[in-house]
Amino acid sequence: MQRLLADERRQEAERNFAVAKQAANSLVFDIAQGLRNVGELIAICVEENDRRLKPYDNRLKRPRLVPFIARLALKFIGPKKKAA
């Protein structure tokens, strides 16, 4: 009896995972369709990082390596924003 319940829970978890994975892939695809290049995506990520960290005290530890690499990449790639 317990084994049957465990199997049912596992199958339900697998179904939920498959649905969540499909939703996540769909969301990523929808976001990617609005972008023209990788530089634009990196620029959005850097802006969002700055926006989210702005309210916190500057004396607190903050992520430094990835934002630095992203900004460095933007110098070479360039965001190439869409014309409005």
C-alpha positions in Angstrom: 0.0 0.0 0.0 2.8 2.5 0.9 4.7 1.5 -2.2 1.7 2.3 -4.3 1.3 5.7 -2.7 5.0 6.4 -3.1 4.8 5.5 -6.8 1.7 7.8 -7.3 3.6 10.7 -5.6 6.6 10.1 -7.8 4.5 10.1 -11.0 2.7 13.2 -9.9 6.0 14.9 -9.2 7.3 13.9 -12.6 4.2 15.3 -14.3 4.5 18.6 -12.4 8.2 18.8 -13.3 7.4 18.3 -17.0 4.7 21.0 -16.9 7.0 23.4 -15.1 9.9 22.7 -17.5 7.6 23.4 -20.5 6.4 26.7 -18.9 10.0 27.8 -18.2 11.1 27.0 -21.8 8.1 28.8 -23.2 8.9 31.9 -21.1 12.6 31.9 -22.1 11.6 31.6 -25.8 9.1 34.5 -25.5 11.7 36.7 -23.9 14.3 35.7 -26.5 12.0 36.6 -29.4 12.0 40.2 -28.3 15.8 40.5 -28.3 17.9 41.0 -31.3 21.3 40.0 -29.8 23.1 38.8 -26.7 24.4 42.3 -26.0 20.9 43.5 -25.5 20.2 40.7 -23.0 23.4 41.4 -21.1 22.5 45.2 -20.9 19.1 44.3 -19.5 20.6 42.0 -16.9 23.2 44.7 -15.8 20.4 47.3 -15.5 18.2 45.0 -13.5 21.1 44.1 -11.2 21.8 47.8 -10.5 18.1 48.5 -10.0 17.7 45.6 -7.5 20.8 46.4 -5.5 20.3 50.2 -5.4 18.1 50.3 -2.2 20.7 48.4 -0.1 23.5 50.0 1.8 26.7 50.3 -0.2 28.8 48.9 2.7 27.1 45.5 2.3 28.8 42.8 0.2 27.6 42.8 -3.3 28.1 40.5 -6.3 31.2 41.9 -8.2 32.6 39.3 -10.5 29.7 38.5 -12.8 28.6 42.2 -13.1 32.2 43.1 -13.9 32.4 40.4 -16.6 29.0 41.5 -18.0 30.1 45.1 -18.2 33.4 44.1 -19.8 31.5 42.0 -22.4 29.3 45.0 -23.2 32.3 47.1 -24.1 33.2 44.6 -26.8 29.7 43.4 -27.9 27.7 46.6 -27.3 24.0 46.5 -26.5 22.9 47.7 -29.9 19.6 49.0 -28.6 16.5 48.8 -30.9 15.5 52.0 -32.6 12.3 53.4 -31.0 
